[in-house]
């Protein structure tokens, strides 16, 4: 029971710090409450991926598991999109499209899903 409570506290700390970095602020959580700083790690791995353009290369260069690096890069990419939106560099519609594009493995954009089809 105690391990489950500690894990939940670490998860909540991570999510609070992640959304705070994305511009949605609430009570601050110290990094020590999170354990491994996945927020900073994801940003670093995303920056490395941005230059290397290969998840596998990043994982190999860091000596990390491919699944973790893939997840961390996704978190870093989404954070970069949120930050661009907060700075006014990315319209809300584009933010939604970018998040959906990567979440659904580049299958459809929200515009393609939700806009009514034109009948000719």
C-alpha positions in Angstrom: 0.0 0.0 0.0 2.8 2.4 0.9 4.6 1.7 -2.4 1.4 2.4 -4.3 1.0 5.7 -2.5 4.6 6.7 -3.1 4.2 5.8 -6.8 1.1 7.9 -7.1 2.8 10.8 -5.5 5.7 10.6 -7.9 3.3 10.4 -10.9 1.3 13.4 -9.7 4.5 15.3 -9.1 5.7 14.5 -12.7 2.4 15.5 -14.2 2.2 18.7 -12.2 5.7 19.7 -13.3 5.1 18.7 -16.9 2.0 20.8 -17.3 3.6 23.7 -15.4 6.4 23.6 -18.1 3.7 23.6 -20.7 2.2 26.8 -19.3 -0.6 25.4 -17.2 0.5 26.4 -13.7 -0.7 25.1 -10.3 1.1 24.4 -7.0 4.8 23.8 -7.5 6.2 20.4 -6.9 9.9 20.0 -6.0 12.0 17.8 -8.3 12.8 15.5 -5.4 9.1 14.5 -5.2 9.3 13.1 -8.7 12.5 11.0 -8.5 14.1 10.7 -11.9 13.4 14.1 -13.6 11.5 12.7 -16.6 10.5 16.3 -17.6 14.1 17.5 -18.1 15.2 14.1 -19.5 12.4 14.2 -22.1 13.4 17.7 -23.2 17.0 16.7 -23.6 16.2 13.6 -25.5 13.8 15.5 -27.8 16.5 18.1 -28.5 19.0 15.3 -29.4 16.3 13.6 -31.5 15.6 16.9 -33.3 19.2 16.9 -34.6 19.7 13.1 -35.0 16.2 12.4 -36.5 16.4 8.8 -35.2 14.9 7.4 -32.0 17.2 4.4 -32.3 20.3 6.5 -32.6 19.3 8.6 -29.5 18.6 5.4 -27.5 22.0 3.9 -28.5 24.0 7.1 -27.8 22.4 7.4 -24.3 22.4 3.7 -23.5 18.7 3.7 -22.8 15.8 1.5 -23.6 14.2 2.3 -27.0 10.7 2.3 -25.6 11.6 4.8 -22.9 13.4 7.1 -25.3 10.5 6.9 -27.7 8.1 7.9 -24.9 10.4 10.7 -23.6 10.8 12.1 -27.1 7.0 12.1 -27.5 6.6 14.0 -24.2 9.3 16.5 -25.2 7.7 17.1 -28.6 4.3 17.7 -27.1 5.8 20.0 -24.6 7.6 22.0 -27.4 4.2 22.3 -29.2 2.5 23.6 -26.0 5.3 26.1 -25.4 5.0 27.4 -29.0 1.3 27.8 -28.4 1.8 29.7 -25.2 4.2 32.0 -26.9 1.6 32.7 -29.6 3.7 31.0 -32.3 1.2 28.1 -32.9 -2.5 28.7 -33.3 -4.8 26.5 -31.2 -6.1 24.6 -34.2 -2.5 23.8 -35.3 -1.6 22.7 -31.7 -4.6 20.3 -31.8 -3.6 19.0 -35.2 0.0 18.5 -34.2 -0.8 16.6 -31.0 -3.4 14.4 -32.8 -1.0 13.8 -35.8 1.7 12.3 -33.6 -0.8 10.6 -31.2 -2.5 8.8 -34.0 0.7 7.9 -35.8 0.2 10.5 -38.5 -3.1 8.9 -39.8 -5.5 11.8 -39.8 -5.6 15.4 -38.5 -8.5 16.7 -36.3 -9.6 18.8 -39.3 -10.0 15.7 -41.4 -11.9 14.0 -38.7 -14.2 16.7 -37.4 -14.9 19.1 -40.3 -18.0 18.1 -42.2 -17.4 16.5 -45.6 -18.0 18.6 -48.6 -20.6 17.2 -50.9 -20.1 17.9 -54.5 
